[in-house]
Amino acid sequence: MAEQGAPTRAVGLRRVVLNRAVIELGAMAVLAVIYNTVRAGGGDSNRAVAMAHARDIARLEGWVFDHLELNLDHWIIGVPVLAVAACYFYALMHYVMTPTILVLSRRRGGWRYWRGYWALVVGSAIALVIYANWPLAPPRLMPELGTIDVMQHFANAGWWGDAASAPRGLGDATNQFAAMPSLHFGWSLWCGIQMWGFGGRHARWWKVAAVAYPLLQAVVVLSTANHFLLDVLGGATCILLGYAIVTLIGRALGRTGEPRAESPAADVRVPGATDVPVAGKVTTPAY
């Protein structure tokens, strides 16, 4: 019995380690550790470079920055109700919607979940590489460009301080020069793509949410001066690249199709059956 127990335990342990859920959680945990390490790694040493990059982005955007982004920023600061709502949206929805849609996608399973999960991982990994190698200050830290830090202005209305969505007093734990790409928008686009594929009786409402959520996130990150428009496009590019890479891998592995339903004409037999079943029906002899 003792000799049989060891192989049984080994098989059980191997099943746990190779279980898809464990692999998924492990990949997400590793990504989260790397994400926080990179985000916390950009200190004052990157400030000059990050601000120089911000000036370059503002010059590159030109008219769009001056007439769209600055106007949005200055307009919302004059409407406190909308400004505070935008601050809460920025500080909260990024961390609520993404895991919620991930869980709902997993409950539905199939190729759409497999593709969505790994697209999120791959797209975020691409963003981390950019964060680590190309620091960029958000517009809100560049008053010389004419921007107003909306979240700092209304900091007393929530838990955030002067470091965007970071809780008050924890600003040093986050890298404020990781603005390109905007994963606030990138993850919202990911949520939209996943929600668009949700079926069922509420499919129409899921599609409305799929369009509304990323659009609202784009308006929020621009009006609060947390990101440039090019940051938004960068976040979208990372996520779409993630989907493209995973789709190519899925095709190579033959994983792009949904599981096929079993044929209704299954070969069902019962003791004493004499005829070949047709369309799942079995003919039994007369006794």
C-alpha positions in Angstrom: 0.0 0.0 0.0 2.8 2.3 0.8 4.4 1.7 -2.6 1.2 2.6 -4.3 0.7 5.7 -2.3 3.7 7.6 -3.6 2.9 7.3 -7.3 -0.7 8.3 -6.5 0.5 11.4 -4.7 2.9 12.3 -7.5 0.1 12.0 -10.1 -2.2 14.1 -8.0 0.5 16.8 -7.5 1.2 16.8 -11.2 -2.4 17.2 -12.0 -2.6 20.2 -9.7 0.5 21.8 -11.1 -0.6 21.3 -14.7 -4.2 22.3 -14.0 -5.2 25.1 -16.3 -6.6 27.3 -13.6 -3.3 27.1 -11.6 -1.3 28.0 -14.8 -3.6 30.9 -15.4 -3.4 32.2 -11.9 0.4 31.7 -11.8 0.9 33.6 -15.1 -1.2 36.5 -13.8 0.6 36.5 -10.5 4.0 36.6 -12.2 2.8 39.4 -14.4 1.4 41.4 -11.4 4.8 41.1 -9.6 6.7 42.3 -12.7 4.1 45.0 -13.3 4.5 46.4 -9.8 8.2 46.1 -9.8 8.5 48.1 -13.1 5.9 50.6 -12.0 7.7 51.1 -8.7 11.2 51.3 -10.3 10.9 54.7 -12.0 12.1 57.2 -9.5 13.3 60.8 -9.8 16.3 59.6 -12.0 13.8 59.3 -14.9 12.1 62.6 -14.3 14.1 64.7 -16.7 13.9 62.1 -19.5 10.2 61.5 -18.9 9.4 65.2 -19.0 11.4 65.6 -22.2 9.4 62.8 -23.8 6.2 64.5 -22.7 7.2 67.7 -24.4 8.0 65.7 -27.5 4.6 64.0 -27.4 2.8 67.4 -27.0 4.7 68.8 -30.0 4.0 65.7 -32.1 0.2 65.9 -31.3 0.2 69.6 -32.0 -3.3 70.9 -32.7 -4.9 67.8 -31.2 -3.3 68.4 -27.8 -3.9 72.1 -27.8 -7.5 72.0 -29.0 -8.9 68.7 -27.8 -7.0 67.5 -24.7 -6.4 70.9 -23.1 -9.9 72.0 -23.8 -11.3 68.8 -22.2 -9.0 69.3 -19.2 -10.0 72.9 -18.7 -13.7 72.2 -19.3 -14.1 69.4 -16.8 -12.3 71.3 -14.0 -15.2 73.8 -14.2 -17.8 71.2 -13.7 -17.0 69.7 -10.3 -19.7 67.0 -10.3 -18.3 65.6 -13.6 -14.8 66.1 -12.5 -15.2 64.1 -9.3 -17.1 61.4 -11.1 -14.2 61.2 -13.6 -11.7 60.9 -10.8 -13.6 58.0 -9.2 -14.0 56.4 -12.6 -10.2 56.6 -13.2 -9.3 55.5 -9.7 -11.8 52.6 -9.4 -13.1 51.1 -12.7 -9.7 50.0 -14.0 -9.3 47.6 -11.0 -13.0 46.5 -10.8 -14.0 46.0 -14.4 -11.0 44.0 -15.6 -11.1 41.2 -13.1 -14.9 41.1 -13.3 -14.9 40.6 -17.0 -12.1 38.1 -16.7 -14.2 36.0 -14.3 -17.3 36.3 -16.5 -15.3 35.3 -19.5 -13.9 32.3 -17.7 -17.4 31.2 -16.7 -18.3 31.1 -20.4 -15.1 29.3 -21.3 -14.1 28.1 -24.7 -11.8 29.8 -27.3 -13.0 33.3 -26.5 -11.9 33.0 -22.9 -8.6 31.3 -23.8 -7.8 34.0 -26.4 -8.9 36.9 -24.1 -6.9 35.7 -21.1 -3.6 35.3 -22.9 -4.2 38.5 -25.0 -4.4 40.4 -21.7 -1.2 38.8 -20.5 0.7 39.3 -23.7 -0.6 42.9 -24.2 0.3 43.8 -20.7 3.8 42.3 -21.0 4.4 44.4 -24.1 3.4 47.5 -22.2 5.8 46.6 -19.4 8.7 46.4 -21.8 7.8 50.0 -22.9 7.5 51.2 -19.3 10.9 49.9 -18.5 12.6 51.4 -21.5 10.7 54.6 -22.3 9.6 56.7 -19.4 6.9 59.3 -20.1 5.4 61.9 -17.7 1.6 62.2 -17.9 0.3 65.6 -19.0 -0.9 66.4 -15.5 2.7 66.6 -14.3 3.5 69.1 -17.0 1.8 72.5 -16.0 4.2 74.2 -18.5 2.0 72.7 -21.2 -1.1 74.3 -19.8 -2.6 71.2 -18.1 -4.4 71.1 -14.8 -4.1 68.0 -12.5 -7.8 67.3 -12.0 -7.3 64.5 -9.5 -5.0 66.5 -7.4 -7.4 69.5 -7.5 -10.2 67.2 -6.2 -8.0 65.0 -3.9 -10.2 65.7 -0.9 -13.2 64.1 -2.6 -11.6 60.6 -2.6 -8.8 58.4 -1.4 -6.2 59.4 -4.0 -3.5 62.0 -3.4 -1.2 63.7 -5.8 -0.1 60.5 -7.5 -3.2 59.9 -9.7 -5.1 56.8 -8.5 -2.6 55.8 -5.8 -4.0 56.0 -2.3 -3.0 59.1 -0.4 0.5 58.6 1.1 1.5 55.8 -1.2 2.5 57.9 -4.2 6.2 56.8 -3.8 5.1 53.2 -4.4 4.1 53.9 -8.0 6.0 55.0 -11.1 4.2 58.1 -12.3 6.4 58.2 -15.4 4.8 55.0 -16.9 2.2 56.8 -19.0 2.9 55.2 -22.3 1.0 53.1 -23.2 -2.2 53.7 -21.2 -3.3 50.4 -19.8 -6.2 52.2 -18.3 -7.5 52.4 -21.8 -5.9 49.2 -23.0 -7.6 47.1 -20.4 -10.9 48.9 -21.0 -10.6 48.0 -24.7 -9.9 44.4 -23.7 -13.1 44.4 -21.5 -15.0 45.8 -24.5 -13.7 43.1 -26.9 -14.6 40.4 -24.3 -18.1 41.8 -23.6 -18.8 42.1 -27.3 -18.6 38.3 -27.5 -20.9 37.7 -24.5 -24.1 36.0 -25.8 -27.4 35.1 -24.0 -30.5 37.1 -23.5 -28.5 40.2 -22.5 -26.3 40.2 -25.5 -27.5 43.6 -26.7 -26.7 45.2 -23.4 -23.3 43.6 -23.3 -22.6 45.2 -26.7 -23.7 48.6 -25.5 -21.3 48.3 -22.5 -18.6 47.0 -24.8 -18.7 50.3 -26.7 -19.5 52.7 -23.8 -16.9 51.5 -21.3 -13.7 52.1 -23.5 -15.1 55.4 -24.8 -15.8 56.6 -21.3 -12.3 55.5 -20.2 -10.7 57.4 -23.1 -12.6 60.6 -22.2 -11.7 60.2 -18.6 -8.0 59.7 -19.1 -7.8 62.7 -21.5 -9.9 65.1 -19.5 -8.1 64.4 -16.2 -4.8 64.9 -18.0 -3.5 61.4 -17.0 -2.6 60.5 -20.5 -2.0 61.9 -23.9 -4.0 60.7 -26.9 -1.0 58.9 -28.2 -0.9 57.0 -24.9 -4.5 55.9 -25.5 -3.5 54.7 -29.0 -0.5 52.9 -27.5 -2.6 51.0 -25.0 -5.0 50.0 -27.8 -2.1 48.8 -29.9 -0.6 46.6 -27.1 -3.9 44.8 -26.5 -4.7 44.4 -30.2 -1.2 43.0 -30.7 -1.9 40.6 -27.8 -5.0 39.4 -29.5 -3.2 39.0 -32.8 -0.3 37.0 -31.3 -2.6 34.7 -29.4 -4.8 34.2 -32.4 -1.8 33.1 -34.5 -0.7 30.7 -31.8 -4.2 29.4 -31.3 -4.4 28.6 -35.0 -1.1 26.9 -35.0 -2.3 24.7 -32.0 -5.8 24.2 -33.5 -7.4 25.9 -30.6 -9.5 28.6 -32.4 -12.7 26.6 -32.7 -15.3 26.2 -30.0 -15.7 22.7 -28.6 -18.0 20.7 -30.9 -21.2 19.4 -29.5 -21.7 15.6 -29.6 -23.7 14.3 -32.5 -27.3 13.7 -31.7 -27.1 10.4 -33.6 -24.9 8.9 -31.0 -24.4 5.2 -31.1 -26.6 4.3 -28.1 -27.2 0.6 -27.5 -29.1 -1.3 -24.9 -28.9 -4.9 -24.1 -30.9 -6.9 -26.6 -31.0 -4.2 -29.3 -31.0 -5.6 -32.7 -31.2 -2.7 -35.1 -28.6 0.0 -35.9 -29.7 3.2 -34.1 -30.7 6.1 -36.3 -30.8 9.7 -34.9 -30.2 8.5 -31.4 -33.2 6.0 -31.4 -32.8 2.4 -30.6 -35.2 -0.4 -31.7 -35.6 -3.2 -29.3 -37.0 -6.6 -30.2 -40.6 -7.6 -29.5 -40.8 -10.1 -26.7 
